[in-house]
Amino acid sequence: METKNTEIADLIMNGSRQITSSRRAALALGGAALAGLALARPRRAFAQTTIGDPDILNFALNLEYLEAQYYTLATQGVTIDTLGIGITGGNGAPGGTVTVKPGPIVPFVTPLLQDFAVELAAEERIHVTFLRSALGTAAVAMPNIDLLNSFNALASAAGLGSTFDPFASELNFLLGAFIFEDVGVTAYHGAAGLISNPAYLTAATGIMGTEAYHSGSVRTRIYAAGTAAQQAATAIANTRSKLDGTGNDDIGVGTLSTGAATIVDADSNAIAFSRTTTQVLSIVYGGGSGGGAFYPNGLNGTIK
Amino acid sequence: MKIEERLRSRLSRRNFLACLGVTAGTAAVATMAAGCGSTPVTTTTPSTPPSGSSDEDILNFALNLEYLEAEFYLRAVTGSGLSSSNIGTNPGAVTGGSQVTFTNPAVQAYALEIANDELLHVEFLRSTLGSAAVDRPAIDLTNSFNAAAMAAGIGPAFNPFADENSFIVGAFVFEDVGVTAYHGAASLILNKTYLGAAAGIMATEAYHAGEIRTLLNGLGAPYVTYANQISMLRAMLGGGNETPVTTESCVAEDNNCASFSRTTSEVLHIVYAAGAGVVSKGGFFPNGMNGTITSTVS
């Protein structure tokens, strides 16, 4: 059985690395604008002996703070602490600040999309509350978050122009959501293999499921929005793939030569991608080290 | 109304709607009465492993579900199902299923993707399991949907291959369940590599489910109504763990906003269309699943 398991493990590992299949290759490698960029980024594996479940959950909490602030500002124009969501550390450490343009409420014109935005905001706030509750006094405070310069820098890197305001229109809001949701899936997917406590594992897997529902819905709406939206999303996906140092673990939104859509961000086995914490950090830091982009001063906690 | 109040209102409505399931069939009344107490029924709990189940048993359980999904989607988009190389040496027969006439190119593109994803899941699990992979069991895509429609209160018959909107409702029957099944399996699997793969397939199913629920919201009545009647039926059969489709609930999840989990027994109750007792076949699997996890616990 042990031998069998090892064989299967090899098979899974090798299989999941075969990203450039006929199914996904077209879009994964389609970012001509990015093709010439150097992709090599050193990746470090965290020694699991020094990382405990609270470290992993705090890593997730940092990401949830970001998502909750983005959606809450987009729908209500206020930060989550004004709605009674805690942003201070469980040990009393003060929470950080959010940099955002004045009046960030998105001018929604489609009621279905506005309802969805309200849902996203509420659910990401509950993720914050849930993780803070699970961590208790170990919960980290919200780090400084930038929702202004970050999007501009990412847009520039993706070839979408020198500025990008995700609050300017409902389509821009969707693209902003697109930036986060797939990354959330890969972060929780990667975390699932690191968590020891079965109850935490079930919770983290369930939150991953919710993020994937979100992603599926966001990507379906982007697909329906037409070619320009699909191309923007694909440029963002290619940029994420470049930033995390792999160059081939992110699929944009579009249509393959087979006629199939690419709503799911998955590998050649139709298994959703996974990222290490280091890869996730590279994306949310915009390629920076120790901080940058969405977290100008870095995450709080031990994984940063 | 404040946003948090709206959410609470939505969550309460979930429980309320789940409780409405008593109208869908007398056999289910006792089940739902037990589930509709003063406390919400939407808390996800870790699965209890069937005694003696190995990782291979659990992956084979998943393979049975993937056979079902692959046959449904492949027949819908191509008119034919899995090839002989993907069903084992002694496969069961497939009843029903025919090519859907798509009129919206986007829906056809979505269907083609999901069909290919489920095909890849079959191939991945069969390859991973090697000689331990179970054959395709007998699958029913005709009487199963008719019986589900009757039990859900939709009507005496339902053909998910009749047109593209019916196809979307048919897809809804499967996708949320797939998420809960893999979520439950993830807590049973010991090998970390298998766990990573199962979690990744679960996420793919959740992408599909979020997509299908979004399309249903776009369609509106009567398709959302049909879907929610199906959802109530699944709740009755499979231990609750359902969120009705509304414009503010594109996710099926618990009160912590974690997607639901089901035990293998709860999943079997749904796909066998049997709400109580020890059952080992029925519904989509007229001769039962293949492998070692084939019967409900109670």
Chai-1 contact restraints between the chains, C-beta under 6 A:
chainA,res_idxA,chainB,res_idxB,connection_type,confidence,min_distance_angstrom,max_distance_angstrom,comment,restraint_id
A,N5,B,N191,contact,1.0,0.0,6.0,A-B,restraint_1
A,I8,B,T128,contact,1.0,0.0,6.0,A-B,restraint_2
A,A9,B,T193,contact,1.0,0.0,6.0,A-B,restraint_3
A,L11,B,T128,contact,1.0,0.0,6.0,A-B,restraint_4
A,I12,B,T193,contact,1.0,0.0,6.0,A-B,restraint_5
A,I12,B,A197,contact,1.0,0.0,6.0,A-B,restraint_6
A,L112,B,N217,contact,1.0,0.0,6.0,A-B,restraint_7
A,L112,B,T247,contact,1.0,0.0,6.0,A-B,restraint_8
A,D115,B,T247,contact,1.0,0.0,6.0,A-B,restraint_9
A,D115,B,E248,contact,1.0,0.0,6.0,A-B,restraint_10
A,E119,B,E248,contact,1.0,0.0,6.0,A-B,restraint_11
A,A122,B,I3,contact,1.0,0.0,6.0,A-B,restraint_12
A,A122,B,L7,contact,1.0,0.0,6.0,A-B,restraint_13
A,E123,B,C257,contact,1.0,0.0,6.0,A-B,restraint_14
A,I126,B,C257,contact,1.0,0.0,6.0,A-B,restraint_15
A,H127,B,C257,contact,1.0,0.0,6.0,A-B,restraint_16
A,F130,B,N256,contact,1.0,0.0,6.0,A-B,restraint_17
A,V185,B,A203,contact,1.0,0.0,6.0,A-B,restraint_18
A,H189,B,A199,contact,1.0,0.0,6.0,A-B,restraint_19
A,H189,B,G200,contact,1.0,0.0,6.0,A-B,restraint_20
A,A192,B,A199,contact,1.0,0.0,6.0,A-B,restraint_21
A,G193,B,K192,contact,1.0,0.0,6.0,A-B,restraint_22
A,G193,B,G196,contact,1.0,0.0,6.0,A-B,restraint_23
A,P198,B,P46,contact,1.0,0.0,6.0,A-B,restraint_24
A,T202,B,P46,contact,1.0,0.0,6.0,A-B,restraint_25
A,T202,B,S187,contact,1.0,0.0,6.0,A-B,restraint_26
A,A203,B,A258,contact,1.0,0.0,6.0,A-B,restraint_27
A,T205,B,H183,contact,1.0,0.0,6.0,A-B,restraint_28
A,T205,B,A186,contact,1.0,0.0,6.0,A-B,restraint_29
A,T205,B,A199,contact,1.0,0.0,6.0,A-B,restraint_30
A,G206,B,T44,contact,1.0,0.0,6.0,A-B,restraint_31
A,G206,B,A258,contact,1.0,0.0,6.0,A-B,restraint_32
A,G206,B,S259,contact,1.0,0.0,6.0,A-B,restraint_33
A,I207,B,A258,contact,1.0,0.0,6.0,A-B,restraint_34
A,M208,B,A203,contact,1.0,0.0,6.0,A-B,restraint_35
A,G209,B,V179,contact,1.0,0.0,6.0,A-B,restraint_36
A,G209,B,A206,contact,1.0,0.0,6.0,A-B,restraint_37
A,G209,B,S259,contact,1.0,0.0,6.0,A-B,restraint_38
A,T210,B,V251,contact,1.0,0.0,6.0,A-B,restraint_39
A,T210,B,E253,contact,1.0,0.0,6.0,A-B,restraint_40
A,T210,B,C257,contact,1.0,0.0,6.0,A-B,restraint_41
A,T210,B,S259,contact,1.0,0.0,6.0,A-B,restraint_42
A,A212,B,A203,contact,1.0,0.0,6.0,A-B,restraint_43
A,A212,B,A206,contact,1.0,0.0,6.0,A-B,restraint_44
A,A212,B,Y207,contact,1.0,0.0,6.0,A-B,restraint_45
A,Y213,B,A206,contact,1.0,0.0,6.0,A-B,restraint_46
A,Y213,B,A209,contact,1.0,0.0,6.0,A-B,restraint_47
A,Y213,B,G210,contact,1.0,0.0,6.0,A-B,restraint_48
A,Y213,B,V251,contact,1.0,0.0,6.0,A-B,restraint_49
A,S215,B,Y207,contact,1.0,0.0,6.0,A-B,restraint_50
A,G216,B,Y207,contact,1.0,0.0,6.0,A-B,restraint_51
A,G216,B,G210,contact,1.0,0.0,6.0,A-B,restraint_52
A,G216,B,E211,contact,1.0,0.0,6.0,A-B,restraint_53
A,S217,B,G210,contact,1.0,0.0,6.0,A-B,restraint_54
A,S217,B,T214,contact,1.0,0.0,6.0,A-B,restraint_55
A,S217,B,C250,contact,1.0,0.0,6.0,A-B,restraint_56
A,T220,B,E211,contact,1.0,0.0,6.0,A-B,restraint_57
A,T220,B,T214,contact,1.0,0.0,6.0,A-B,restraint_58
A,T255,B,A109,contact,1.0,0.0,6.0,A-B,restraint_59
A,G259,B,L112,contact,1.0,0.0,6.0,A-B,restraint_60
A,A260,B,L112,contact,1.0,0.0,6.0,A-B,restraint_61
A,A260,B,E113,contact,1.0,0.0,6.0,A-B,restraint_62
A,A260,B,N116,contact,1.0,0.0,6.0,A-B,restraint_63
A,A261,B,A109,contact,1.0,0.0,6.0,A-B,restraint_64
A,A261,B,Y110,contact,1.0,0.0,6.0,A-B,restraint_65
A,A261,B,E113,contact,1.0,0.0,6.0,A-B,restraint_66
A,I263,B,E211,contact,1.0,0.0,6.0,A-B,restraint_67
A,V264,B,T204,contact,1.0,0.0,6.0,A-B,restraint_68
A,V264,B,Y207,contact,1.0,0.0,6.0,A-B,restraint_69
A,A266,B,T204,contact,1.0,0.0,6.0,A-B,restraint_70
A,N269,B,L120,contact,1.0,0.0,6.0,A-B,restraint_71
A,N269,B,F124,contact,1.0,0.0,6.0,A-B,restraint_72
A,A270,B,D117,contact,1.0,0.0,6.0,A-B,restraint_73
A,A270,B,L120,contact,1.0,0.0,6.0,A-B,restraint_74
A,A270,B,H121,contact,1.0,0.0,6.0,A-B,restraint_75
A,A270,B,T204,contact,1.0,0.0,6.0,A-B,restraint_76
A,I271,B,A197,contact,1.0,0.0,6.0,A-B,restraint_77
A,I271,B,G200,contact,1.0,0.0,6.0,A-B,restraint_78
A,I271,B,I201,contact,1.0,0.0,6.0,A-B,restraint_79
A,A272,B,G200,contact,1.0,0.0,6.0,A-B,restraint_80
A,A272,B,A203,contact,1.0,0.0,6.0,A-B,restraint_81
A,A272,B,T204,contact,1.0,0.0,6.0,A-B,restraint_82
